[in-house]
Amino acid sequence: MSPARREPAGNRGSLTEQRGLEDWLPGELAAVAPSIVVVGDVMLDGWWTGTIDRLCREGPAPVVDIRRRSFAPGGAANTAMNLAAMGARVSLIGIVGCDDGGSELIHQLQAAGVDTKNIHRVPGVPTTTKTRISSAGQLLLRFDEAAPALPEEALVAVAQCLPGVLREQDAVVLCDYGAGALTGPVRSALLELLQARPASQLTVIDAHEPRTWAPLRPDLATPNAQEAAGMLGLQLPPGPSRPAILGEHRAALLEATGAAAVVVTLDRDGTVLLPAVGEVHRTWAKPVAEKQASGAGDTFVAALTLARAASLPLTTSVDLAQAAADIAVHRPGTSVCSTADLSRYLESFADTAVEAGELAQHLTRHRAEGQVIVLTNGCFDVLHRGHTRYLNQAKQLGDILVVALNSDDSVRLIKGPDRPINTVADRAAVIAALSCVDYVTVFDTATPIPLIDQLRPEIYAKGGDYSPEMLAETSAVESYGGRVAILDYVAELSTTAVVERIRSGEGAAPREG
């Protein structure tokens, strides 16, 4: 295994502690620099763009005058590129041809710092290439080139290099997209080696058919919605009901994949984390109206693997991976997310608290689109797992989640003169970075009733240590036909307990997941 991982700098605490997403976190993960090997189906993505002003004579097909050609590593190679961009030490194992596509692929990987010495080049075999043609921002078609089968001698060569590479890694990612690189002797070698892996070595399966790798008992499997539905023998309906349905089938998905945790990616609907131990966890994507991007799933897997290899808690790792995927999906073509990209993205949530009047205008627009508004409030000082669970539950009550934060002065009145630990600007930035949160606002009154009267949320959510009868806000909510929802309360998790542990110098609570 690689040398002991470095601890985070300064007084930020251990990466193993549950935390929100802050702009310094990507840099700390890059400083850990875990050693990760990606094994799998290596591809080259082509993006050709041009103009159309006529149809061809042979039939009713547009003639595209190509103006620009670009290429980027795809498949397992894109996962490796993203890992390297986020600070991991990355090796890639796969097969490419002795053609221009293979040369371009290796050139770009090496320029990004990926170790390519175990990419095997095979004469007479085309490099798997997926070329997309678009015009005026509209994708017209994709054509694929791939070998019908990979030569046995190439698979043997890959299998022979595995023992020397795998034993040195903090994490192993298998990218099996059905192109053949993980078949035959490669599959046999991986099963033998990874079934005997040390407990400290993270194993992640990103496969079209995760069940084939269940004997490995991987730490994580990352099927998409279609792949998860296939394992369950279900037809998942489109839309927001999918996470709940998948949650009901958690045990079946865990058994099918053999994994300690399954993260199902849901494209525009974010992801759902289904751990063997612990609660279901959701993330929410920030989708784009017109998607001209590819490979955001690879970015997600890369960020998730990096975070877990650096010992970040599982739910925080999934949240970070969602942030990385959001960055990738908002860029055209096949792109990567870097440490600097992630830091800038998380930093952008600073100063994001919305003034109540402006917020009311946003909510009017959302209601016109038929969306249900959920409001909750609190201090949210020193974010912990109880907070994130609670906010995830609140989000699932409707479509738009608004979090109203007590101002610093009101926190002092409630909690005492030594609180808050974090200013309202810092608290707002951390809360806004959670994918389940749509808006953050601040109130300075003794109760949020004036804000409720102004925003008139359909649902007002509070923790289960209350009952509706106990809340002064209930009458205000019910006066316009709103509803008060009482959510689960995690009694053993409180900010006060976290603060006391910090002040007493005690270690972190037992690690989650």
DOGUKOL-64899 format. One record per residue (C-alpha): residue number from 1; residue in three letters; y, x, z. Coordinates in Angstrom, 3 decimals, always signed. Each point is the difference from the previous one (the first is absolute). Layout:
% DOGUKOL-64899
NUM/ALA/Y/X/Z
...
This chain:
% DOGUKOL-64899
1/MET/+0.000/+0.000/+0.000
2/SER/+3.611/+1.067/-0.356
3/PRO/+2.037/+1.525/+2.854
4/ALA/+1.200/-2.196/+2.839
5/ARG/+2.693/-2.400/-1.078
6/ARG/+3.543/+0.631/+1.112
7/GLU/+1.678/-2.320/+2.440
8/PRO/+3.197/-1.802/-1.032
9/ALA/+3.242/+1.796/+0.680
10/GLY/+2.536/-0.925/+2.646
11/ASN/-0.396/-2.866/+2.453
12/ARG/-1.400/-2.548/-2.428
13/GLY/-3.397/-0.140/+1.681
14/SER/-3.492/+0.218/-1.432
15/LEU/-0.804/-1.441/-3.404
16/THR/-2.952/-1.739/+1.658
17/GLU/+2.370/-2.362/+1.837
18/GLN/+0.723/-3.429/-1.466
19/ARG/+3.466/+0.082/-1.537
20/GLY/+2.279/-1.557/-2.547
21/LEU/+0.814/+1.581/-3.342
22/GLU/+2.931/+2.381/+0.335
23/ASP/+1.502/+2.323/-2.566
24/TRP/-1.203/+3.190/+1.716
25/LEU/-3.666/-1.066/-0.037
26/PRO/-0.861/+1.022/-3.598
27/GLY/+1.302/+3.493/+0.721
28/GLU/-2.195/+0.284/+3.080
29/LEU/-3.040/-1.071/-2.000
30/ALA/+0.791/+2.615/-2.640
31/ALA/+0.309/+2.615/+2.761
32/VAL/-3.548/-0.797/+1.124
33/ALA/-1.109/+0.712/-3.599
34/PRO/-3.601/-1.220/+0.288
35/SER/-2.545/+1.368/-2.449
36/ILE/-1.296/-2.823/-2.219
37/VAL/-2.415/+0.004/-2.923
38/VAL/-0.016/-2.756/-2.617
39/VAL/-3.244/-0.443/-1.932
40/GLY/-0.294/-2.429/-2.846
41/ASP/+0.979/-1.368/-3.378
42/VAL/+2.868/+2.102/-1.335
43/MET/+2.184/-1.624/-2.653
44/LEU/+3.168/+0.503/-2.005
45/ASP/+2.503/-2.858/-0.302
46/GLY/+2.078/-0.190/-3.178
47/TRP/+3.240/-1.981/-0.242
48/TRP/+1.357/-0.441/-3.515
49/THR/+3.209/-1.936/-0.607
50/GLY/+1.652/-0.982/-3.240
51/THR/+1.917/-2.610/-1.958
52/ILE/-1.196/-2.967/-2.033
53/ASP/+1.893/-1.422/-2.983
54/ARG/-2.764/-1.176/-2.344
55/LEU/-3.592/-1.165/-0.316
56/CYS/-2.645/+1.948/-1.859
57/ARG/-1.066/-1.233/-3.445
58/GLU/-3.702/-0.129/+0.866
59/GLY/+0.398/-2.707/+2.622
60/PRO/+2.300/-1.617/+2.586
61/ALA/+0.222/+3.107/+2.193
62/PRO/+3.224/+1.755/+1.016
63/VAL/+0.733/+3.490/-1.247
64/VAL/+1.082/+2.235/+2.906
65/ASP/+2.098/+3.024/-0.946
66/ILE/-0.866/+2.370/+2.837
67/ARG/+3.092/+1.660/+1.468
68/ARG/-1.430/+1.567/+3.145
69/ARG/-3.392/+1.158/+1.250
70/SER/-0.682/+0.972/+3.611
71/PHE/-3.172/+0.780/+1.898
72/ALA/-0.911/+0.037/+3.687
73/PRO/-3.168/+0.645/+2.001
74/GLY/-1.845/-3.249/+0.715
75/GLY/-2.980/-1.231/+1.996
76/ALA/-1.254/+2.608/+2.463
77/ALA/+2.574/+2.431/-1.398
78/ASN/+2.844/-2.357/+0.931
79/THR/-1.354/-0.275/+3.546
80/ALA/-0.023/+3.804/+0.180
81/MET/+3.549/+0.222/-1.375
82/ASN/+1.272/-2.415/+2.629
83/LEU/-1.759/+1.836/+2.817
84/ALA/+1.530/+3.296/-1.099
85/ALA/+3.461/-1.572/-0.326
86/MET/-0.267/-1.287/+3.583
87/GLY/-0.937/+3.394/+1.419
88/ALA/-3.795/+0.202/+0.055
89/ARG/-1.951/+3.057/-1.150
90/VAL/-1.994/-1.577/-2.820
91/SER/-3.057/+0.942/-2.021
92/LEU/-1.207/-2.146/-2.897
93/ILE/-3.572/-0.119/-1.287
94/GLY/-0.771/-1.730/-3.292
95/ILE/-0.764/+0.327/-3.692
96/VAL/+2.340/+0.212/-3.022
97/GLY/-0.415/+0.995/-3.610
98/CYS/+0.979/+3.209/-1.749
99/ASP/+2.712/-1.892/-1.840
100/ASP/+3.776/-0.398/+0.082
101/GLY/-0.305/-2.781/+2.576
102/GLY/-1.991/+2.210/+2.352
103/SER/+2.493/+2.856/-0.402
104/GLU/+2.961/-2.308/+0.694
105/LEU/-1.719/-1.424/+3.060
106/ILE/-0.820/+3.364/+1.518
107/HIS/+3.483/+1.331/-0.780
108/GLN/+1.695/-2.849/+1.870
109/LEU/-2.408/+0.202/+2.943
110/GLN/+0.533/+3.734/+0.410
111/ALA/+3.771/-0.408/-0.226
112/ALA/-0.240/-2.493/+2.886
113/GLY/-1.966/+2.443/+2.150
114/VAL/-3.429/-1.622/-0.336
115/ASP/-2.988/+2.375/+0.088
116/THR/-1.723/-0.554/-3.366
117/LYS/-2.649/+2.722/+0.022
118/ASN/-2.751/-2.604/+0.426
119/ILE/+1.095/-2.171/-2.926
120/HIS/-2.762/+0.607/-2.507
121/ARG/+0.947/+0.122/-3.679
122/VAL/-2.747/-1.132/-2.363
123/PRO/+0.017/+0.692/-3.770
124/GLY/-0.510/-3.005/-2.218
125/VAL/+0.960/-2.510/+2.703
126/PRO/+3.365/-1.775/-0.274
127/THR/+2.219/-0.076/+3.058
128/THR/+0.134/-3.585/+1.209
129/THR/+3.416/-1.211/-1.168
130/LYS/+1.693/-3.378/+0.396
131/THR/+2.984/-0.388/-2.306
132/ARG/+2.474/-2.854/+0.390
133/ILE/+2.434/-0.979/-2.754
134/SER/+3.169/-1.906/+0.846
135/SER/+3.253/-1.061/-1.594
136/ALA/+3.191/-1.299/+1.628
137/GLY/-1.694/+0.090/+3.390
138/GLN/-2.933/-2.155/-1.139
139/LEU/-3.524/+1.405/+0.136
140/LEU/-1.692/-0.774/-3.300
141/LEU/-3.460/+1.501/+0.289
142/ARG/-2.134/+2.696/+1.586
143/PHE/-2.668/+1.999/-1.768
144/ASP/-2.569/+2.112/+1.846
145/GLU/-1.966/+3.046/-1.061
146/ALA/-2.967/+1.169/+2.064
147/ALA/-3.414/+1.551/-0.427
148/PRO/-2.843/-2.551/-0.093
149/ALA/-1.869/+2.246/+2.456
150/LEU/+0.647/+3.347/+1.651
151/PRO/-2.466/+2.835/-0.707
152/GLU/-2.595/+0.636/+2.694
153/GLU/+0.889/+3.704/+0.136
154/ALA/+3.617/-0.872/+0.823
155/LEU/-1.090/-2.256/+2.854
156/VAL/-2.311/+2.733/+1.309
157/ALA/+2.883/+2.485/-0.033
158/VAL/+2.140/-2.395/+2.022
159/ALA/-2.814/-0.610/+2.478
160/GLN/-0.488/+3.737/+0.517
161/CYS/+3.625/+0.590/+0.955
162/LEU/+0.129/-2.780/+2.597
163/PRO/-1.560/+1.731/+3.051
164/GLY/+2.470/+2.879/-0.039
165/VAL/+3.034/-2.256/-0.410
166/LEU/-0.799/-2.948/+2.273
167/ARG/-0.738/+2.010/+3.123
168/GLU/+3.587/+1.271/+0.180
169/GLN/+1.751/-3.374/-0.165
170/ASP/+1.732/-2.260/+2.523
171/ALA/-0.564/-2.968/-2.316
172/VAL/-2.026/-0.953/-3.069
173/VAL/+1.101/-2.716/-2.456
174/LEU/-2.531/-1.350/-2.491
175/CYS/+1.627/-1.654/-3.033
176/ASP/-2.782/-1.818/-1.842
177/TYR/+1.363/-2.102/-2.870
178/GLY/-3.197/-0.204/-2.006
179/ALA/+0.807/+2.817/-2.454
180/GLY/-3.128/+1.930/+0.995
181/ALA/+1.233/+3.041/+1.936
182/LEU/-1.690/-1.178/+3.220
183/THR/-3.416/-0.823/-1.437
184/GLY/-3.361/+1.763/-0.043
185/PRO/-0.097/+3.381/+1.751
186/VAL/+3.616/-0.338/+1.181
187/ARG/-0.779/-3.218/+1.830
188/SER/-3.145/+1.470/+1.533
189/ALA/+1.870/+3.091/+1.230
190/LEU/+2.856/-2.053/+1.455
191/LEU/-2.380/-2.303/+1.875
192/GLU/-1.878/+2.956/+1.465
193/LEU/+3.094/+1.975/+0.970
194/LEU/+2.202/-2.811/+1.322
195/GLN/-2.734/-1.694/+2.008
196/ALA/-0.167/+3.278/+1.944
197/ARG/+3.768/+0.484/+0.211
198/PRO/+1.698/+0.855/+3.309
199/ALA/+1.464/-2.943/+1.888
200/SER/+3.494/+1.452/-0.443
201/GLN/-0.153/-0.163/-3.818
202/LEU/+1.632/-3.144/-1.369
203/THR/-1.789/-1.676/-2.917
204/VAL/+1.812/-2.517/-2.218
205/ILE/-1.642/-2.049/-2.768
206/ASP/+2.190/-1.283/-2.843
207/ALA/-2.551/-1.521/-2.367
208/HIS/-0.398/-2.905/-2.376
209/GLU/-3.361/-0.631/+1.682
210/PRO/+0.323/+1.145/+3.642
211/ARG/-3.484/-1.245/+0.902
212/THR/-1.587/+2.942/-1.804
213/TRP/+1.533/+2.338/+2.595
214/ALA/-0.869/-2.055/+3.098
215/PRO/-2.759/+2.478/+1.070
216/LEU/+2.764/+2.529/+0.735
217/ARG/+1.402/-2.236/+2.778
218/PRO/+3.541/+0.986/-1.092
219/ASP/+3.023/-0.205/+2.245
220/LEU/+1.963/-2.037/-2.532
221/ALA/-0.687/-2.023/-3.133
222/THR/+2.892/-1.253/-2.129
223/PRO/-1.139/-2.730/-2.410
224/ASN/+2.503/-2.173/-1.812
225/ALA/-0.175/-3.786/+0.201
226/GLN/-2.267/-0.343/-3.031
227/GLU/-2.400/+2.652/+1.292
228/ALA/-0.077/-1.595/+3.460
229/ALA/-0.660/-3.418/-1.508
230/GLY/-2.857/+1.454/-2.038
231/MET/-1.650/+1.384/+3.127
232/LEU/+0.300/-3.391/+1.670
233/GLY/-1.077/-2.017/-3.029
234/LEU/+3.223/-1.999/+0.236
235/GLN/+2.772/-1.086/-2.325
236/LEU/+3.177/+0.782/+1.922
237/PRO/+2.861/-2.390/-0.771
238/PRO/+3.306/+1.628/-0.940
239/GLY/+2.800/-0.012/+2.542
240/PRO/+0.540/+0.411/+3.716
241/SER/-3.309/-1.507/+1.173
242/ARG/-1.990/+3.082/-1.010
243/PRO/+0.574/+2.062/+3.182
244/ALA/-1.229/-2.822/+2.229
245/ILE/-3.098/-0.508/-2.150
246/LEU/-0.766/+3.716/+0.045
247/GLY/+0.520/+0.081/+3.759
248/GLU/-2.629/-2.701/+0.382
249/HIS/-2.436/+2.239/-1.909
250/ARG/+0.848/+3.195/+1.884
251/ALA/-3.569/+0.567/+1.242
252/ALA/-1.476/-0.470/-3.473
253/LEU/+2.432/+2.479/-1.585
254/LEU/-0.623/+2.581/+2.714
255/GLU/-3.747/-0.370/-0.457
256/ALA/+0.222/+0.161/-3.797
257/THR/+2.090/+3.189/-0.007
258/GLY/-1.550/+1.591/+3.096
259/ALA/+3.541/+0.969/+0.985
260/ALA/+1.616/+0.202/+3.421
261/ALA/+3.002/-1.776/-1.533
262/VAL/+0.726/-1.717/-3.306
263/VAL/+3.503/-0.203/-1.464
264/VAL/+0.183/-2.570/-2.803
265/THR/+2.960/+0.522/-2.325
266/LEU/+1.516/-3.252/-1.266
267/ASP/+2.596/+1.199/-2.523
268/ARG/+3.108/-2.191/+0.478
269/ASP/-1.353/-1.345/+3.299
270/GLY/-0.274/+3.414/+1.692
271/THR/-3.195/+0.905/+1.842
272/VAL/-2.273/-1.204/+2.765
273/LEU/-1.669/+2.433/+2.407
274/LEU/-3.402/-1.101/+1.303
275/PRO/-1.199/+2.458/+2.667
276/ALA/-3.394/-0.192/+1.677
277/VAL/+1.800/+0.251/+3.341
278/GLY/+3.458/-1.464/+0.543
279/GLU/+2.128/-2.671/-1.583
280/VAL/+0.598/-0.840/-3.642
281/HIS/+3.275/+1.546/-1.175
282/ARG/+2.181/-1.050/-2.950
283/THR/+2.565/+1.761/-2.108
284/TRP/+2.368/-1.669/-2.467
285/ALA/+0.957/+1.571/-3.315
286/LYS/+3.443/+0.150/-1.552
287/PRO/-1.048/-0.917/-3.553
288/VAL/+1.942/+0.296/-3.220
289/ALA/+0.521/-2.877/-2.410
290/GLU/-1.102/+1.929/-3.090
291/LYS/-2.705/+2.529/+0.728
292/GLN/+0.048/+3.056/-2.260
293/ALA/-1.736/+2.245/+2.535
294/SER/-3.557/+1.212/+0.429
295/GLY/-1.739/+1.874/+2.777
296/ALA/+1.695/-1.482/+3.069
297/GLY/-3.492/-0.517/+1.413
298/ASP/-0.633/+3.743/-0.323
299/THR/+3.250/+0.643/+1.843
300/PHE/-1.097/-2.391/+2.752
301/VAL/-3.360/+1.745/+0.421
302/ALA/+1.664/+3.419/+0.062
303/ALA/+2.547/-0.928/+2.684
304/LEU/-2.653/-1.777/+2.086
305/THR/-2.301/+3.015/-0.168
306/LEU/+2.769/+2.481/+0.843
307/ALA/+1.134/-2.034/+3.005
308/ARG/-3.508/-0.458/+1.394
309/ALA/-0.908/+3.646/-0.624
310/ALA/+3.082/+0.907/+2.073
311/SER/-1.220/-2.338/+2.799
312/LEU/+2.598/-2.728/-0.450
313/PRO/-1.256/-3.342/+1.421
314/LEU/-1.728/-2.242/-2.508
315/THR/+2.519/-2.853/-0.121
316/THR/+2.933/+2.418/-0.304
317/SER/-1.880/+1.832/-2.764
318/VAL/-0.415/-3.244/-1.940
319/ASP/+3.697/-0.830/+0.469
320/LEU/+0.972/+3.452/-1.284
321/ALA/-2.341/-0.360/-2.975
322/GLN/+1.610/-3.343/-0.861
323/ALA/+3.423/+1.662/+0.039
324/ALA/-1.250/+2.714/-2.361
325/ALA/-1.508/-2.595/-2.362
326/ASP/+3.292/-1.939/+0.016
327/ILE/+1.752/+3.137/-1.212
328/ALA/-2.529/+0.595/-2.791
329/VAL/-0.036/-3.573/-1.278
330/HIS/+3.777/+0.002/-0.463
331/ARG/-0.214/+2.924/-2.426
332/PRO/-1.074/-0.241/-3.627
333/GLY/-3.209/+1.629/-1.151
334/THR/-2.424/+1.927/+2.183
335/SER/+2.044/+1.585/+2.776
336/VAL/-0.486/+1.819/+3.262
337/CYS/+1.616/-0.466/+3.393
338/SER/+1.172/+3.160/+1.728
339/THR/+0.871/+0.847/+3.584
340/ALA/+3.689/-0.132/-0.917
341/ASP/-0.467/-3.382/-1.719
342/LEU/-1.609/-1.480/+3.102
343/SER/+2.627/+1.422/+2.314
344/ARG/+2.839/-1.372/-2.137
345/TYR/-1.698/-3.379/-0.224
346/LEU/-0.410/-0.253/+3.771
347/GLU/+3.511/+1.334/+0.586
348/SER/+1.322/-2.793/-2.235
349/PHE/-0.855/-2.499/+2.720
350/ALA/+2.692/+1.468/+2.265
351/ASP/+3.024/-2.278/+0.399
352/THR/-1.943/-2.892/-1.515
353/ALA/+0.837/-2.659/+2.595
354/VAL/+1.527/-2.968/-1.829
355/GLU/+2.976/-1.885/+1.431
356/ALA/-0.913/-3.602/+0.875
357/GLY/+2.340/-1.620/-2.549
358/GLU/-1.342/+2.073/-2.863
359/LEU/-3.551/-0.587/+1.240
360/ALA/+0.516/-3.775/-0.052
361/GLN/+0.914/+0.237/-3.701
362/HIS/-3.183/+1.962/-0.758
363/LEU/-2.101/-2.565/+1.855
364/THR/+1.576/-2.856/-1.967
365/ARG/-1.229/+1.675/-3.179
366/HIS/-3.500/+0.459/+1.419
367/ARG/-0.187/-3.673/+1.039
368/ALA/+1.031/-1.042/-3.492
369/GLU/-3.087/+1.900/-1.212
370/GLY/-2.180/-1.991/+2.413
371/GLN/-0.504/+2.811/+2.492
372/VAL/-0.483/-0.546/+3.743
373/ILE/+2.248/+1.984/+2.361
374/VAL/-1.398/+1.440/+3.246
375/LEU/+2.352/+1.374/+2.677
376/THR/-0.945/+2.045/+3.026
377/ASN/+2.084/+2.111/+2.342
378/GLY/-0.257/+2.690/+2.622
379/CYS/+1.085/+3.460/+1.095
380/PHE/-2.771/+1.883/-1.854
381/ASP/+0.890/+3.223/+1.780
382/VAL/-2.599/+2.786/-0.497
383/LEU/-2.245/-1.694/-2.547
384/HIS/-3.690/-0.260/+0.964
385/ARG/-3.171/-1.649/-1.231
386/GLY/+0.728/-3.229/+1.846
387/HIS/+3.230/-0.352/-1.971
388/THR/-1.612/+0.607/-3.399
389/ARG/-2.831/-2.448/+0.713
390/TYR/+2.481/-2.624/+1.100
391/LEU/+2.236/+0.437/-3.056
392/ASN/-2.993/-0.128/-2.345
393/GLN/-1.023/-3.296/+1.596
394/ALA/+3.544/-1.358/-0.323
395/LYS/+0.174/+0.915/-3.699
396/GLN/-3.176/-1.960/-0.703
397/LEU/+1.616/-3.218/+1.256
398/GLY/+2.241/-0.210/-3.059
399/ASP/+1.466/+1.922/-2.917
400/ILE/+3.136/+1.762/+1.286
401/LEU/+0.072/+1.719/+3.407
402/VAL/+3.371/+0.568/+1.672
403/VAL/+0.094/+2.185/+3.114
404/ALA/+3.066/-0.412/+2.222
405/LEU/+0.593/+3.004/+2.258
406/ASN/+1.816/-0.101/+3.311
407/SER/+3.099/+2.175/-0.165
408/ASP/+0.149/+3.084/+2.214
409/ASP/+2.242/-1.793/+2.495
410/SER/-2.331/-2.983/+0.269
411/VAL/-3.024/+2.301/+0.459
412/ARG/+1.785/+1.653/+2.926
413/LEU/+0.625/-3.397/+1.556
414/ILE/-3.668/-0.940/-0.377
415/LYS/-1.776/+3.313/+0.663
416/GLY/+2.434/+1.993/+2.128
417/PRO/+2.569/+2.767/-0.444
418/ASP/-2.511/+2.621/-1.241
419/ARG/-1.033/-2.056/-3.023
420/PRO/-0.183/-0.151/-2.938
421/ILE/-1.694/+3.309/-0.725
422/ASN/+0.923/-0.388/-3.677
423/THR/+3.315/-1.300/-1.310
424/VAL/+0.097/-3.225/-1.947
425/ALA/+0.547/+1.955/-3.232
426/ASP/-3.196/+1.982/+0.598
427/ARG/-1.926/-3.096/+1.075
428/ALA/+1.147/-1.890/-3.093
429/ALA/-1.032/+2.842/-2.311
430/VAL/-3.512/+0.220/+1.480
431/ILE/-0.552/-3.770/-0.035
432/ALA/+1.364/-0.357/-3.540
433/ALA/-2.452/+2.643/-1.228
434/LEU/-2.967/-2.218/+0.941
435/SER/-1.331/-1.679/-3.133
436/CYS/-0.370/-3.341/+1.825
437/VAL/+3.743/-0.191/+0.741
438/ASP/+2.385/-1.408/-2.607
439/TYR/+3.331/+0.014/+1.881
440/VAL/+1.394/+1.446/+3.225
441/THR/+3.094/-1.304/+1.721
442/VAL/+1.648/+0.642/+3.384
443/PHE/+1.254/-2.492/+2.584
444/ASP/+2.128/+0.631/+3.065
445/THR/-0.253/-3.345/+1.798
446/ALA/-2.038/-0.805/+3.110
447/THR/-2.520/-1.912/-2.124
448/PRO/-0.595/-0.226/-3.763
449/ILE/+0.939/-3.694/+0.002
450/PRO/+3.323/+0.504/-1.870
451/LEU/-1.902/+1.999/-2.630
452/ILE/-2.695/-2.694/-0.223
453/ASP/+2.685/-2.635/-0.528
454/GLN/+1.459/+2.083/-2.821
455/LEU/-3.243/+1.024/-1.757
456/ARG/-2.116/-3.115/+0.747
457/PRO/-3.408/+1.642/-0.525
458/GLU/-2.933/-2.294/-0.730
459/ILE/-2.023/+1.912/+2.603
460/TYR/+1.164/+1.830/+3.113
461/ALA/-2.669/+2.380/+1.320
462/LYS/-0.382/+1.457/+3.493
463/GLY/-2.705/+1.925/+1.826
464/GLY/-2.743/-1.826/+1.863
465/ASP/+1.332/+0.900/+3.428
466/TYR/+2.227/-3.068/-0.475
467/SER/-0.632/-3.687/-0.620
468/PRO/+2.351/-2.189/-2.067
469/GLU/+1.053/-1.788/+3.190
470/MET/+1.130/+3.312/+1.505
471/LEU/+2.311/+0.870/-2.888
472/ALA/+3.643/-1.023/-0.038
473/GLU/-0.163/+0.413/-3.778
474/THR/-2.551/-2.816/-0.464
475/SER/+2.494/-2.856/+0.085
476/ALA/+2.257/+1.783/-2.484
477/VAL/-2.879/+0.552/-2.429
478/GLU/-1.382/-3.519/+0.302
479/SER/+3.466/-1.588/-0.394
480/TYR/-0.055/+0.614/-3.763
481/GLY/-3.769/-0.482/-0.480
482/GLY/-1.091/+3.612/+0.490
483/ARG/-3.143/+1.104/+1.813
484/VAL/-0.615/+2.474/+2.832
485/ALA/-3.133/+2.144/-0.420
486/ILE/-1.502/+1.923/+2.924
487/LEU/-1.867/+3.109/-1.120
488/ASP/-2.620/+2.164/+1.677
489/TYR/+1.255/+2.210/+2.781
490/VAL/-1.519/+3.448/+0.508
491/ALA/+0.473/+0.302/+3.735
492/GLU/-1.031/+3.638/+0.365
493/LEU/+2.555/+1.198/-2.539
494/SER/+3.645/+0.041/+1.006
495/THR/+3.019/+2.141/-0.706
496/THR/+0.557/+0.432/+3.735
497/ALA/-3.494/+1.478/+0.377
498/VAL/+0.586/+2.347/-2.955
499/VAL/+3.349/+1.148/+1.405
500/GLU/-1.502/+0.620/+3.440
501/ARG/-2.798/+2.049/-1.552
502/ILE/+2.531/+2.099/-1.910
503/ARG/+2.160/+0.569/+3.072
504/SER/-2.975/+0.939/+2.165
505/GLY/-1.272/+2.458/-2.581
506/GLU/-3.335/-1.758/-0.362
507/GLY/-2.022/+0.370/-3.162
508/ALA/-0.436/-2.616/-2.660
509/ALA/-2.178/-3.008/+0.497
510/PRO/-3.460/+0.175/-1.648
511/ARG/+0.303/+0.335/-3.756
512/GLU/-0.299/-3.118/-2.142
513/GLY/-2.481/-0.149/-2.836
